[in-house]
């Protein structure tokens, strides 16, 4: 089959991009012809003048969806790899990484970066959503199939579908000793990843007598990086590692005992999965699909005090207790399914795929 796979920006380097790249690879391995379409393939014309387009993921999604609708007829199947897409002349599949990109409901907006943000941010997100709907085009028919990245996302999408957890790879970390008190926080250096909250947690642990060091590792946003540097200028126990290479990232994981993941309502949590596979015990926000990956309530928090308590508990565990906690996390069925992504995604797509050949 000729399959068109659409995504806002395949160069963005996040979990959604990893998902779509792995999807394309699985389809090709199964013998299908795959065309990947993203914002870099479009002749944008006047759209290049949209202020801050490179940061407006919803608008990039809408522009790509609009272009996909126009060329869909030359393909057998269209897969929208980031969320809902418009009506197309051929069957379409929607992969949702959040409950909805077209909803103006407050709880849905919270899952795409509005949680904990002010009314101005929420208002701008609403406007961006409405403009995206107008640009992408009508969506009057249901997709042939909806796939989500967690049971949590599927439940809040209020639709029928299949869950295929994001691809996770076990990567060998350096065989070095864990550094006592070492914490790692992974993820892009942007506001909604809440690294500043991880800093406050580390600060309270430090004040409470635990000799901690926090490594913050992720692809950097220049504006937020300046904020984090200003916030930590007098905190020698915090190390910012923006745009770190793989060796630095793997070393940070190898040295850490505790991982902090403070994003609100994380849809899955690839960073937490990386931590678990690297032998790091994660402490995560108690909400979103990440709770399927980290089912142990003792490793989840709802407020700052709860986060500090959970982190302190990890550091004060006997070695045997910490090893047992890790063993249980590593044996989790969600992590196991993520590690066989290629087989699961082809199985889920089977009703929409004709035999290759």
Buried (B, 14 or more C-beta within 10 A) or exposed (E): BEBBBBBBBBEBEBBBBBBBBBBBBBBEEBEBEBBBBBBEEBEBEEBEEBEEBEEBBBBBBBBBBBBBBEBBEEBBBBBBBBBBBBBBEBBBBBBBBBBBBBBEEEEBBBBBBBBEBEEEBBEEBBEBBEBBBEBBBEBEEEBBBBBBBBBBBBEBBEBEBBBBBBBBEEEEBEEEEBBEBBBBBBBBBBBBBBBBBBBBBBBBBBEEEBEBBBBBBBBBBEEBBEBBEEBBEEEEBBBBBBEBEEEEBBBBBBBBBBBBBBBBBBBBBBBBBBBBBBBBBBBBBBBBBBBBBBEBEEBBBEEEEBBBEBBBBBBEBEEEEBEEBBEEBEEBEBBEBBBEBBEBBBEBBEEBBEEEE
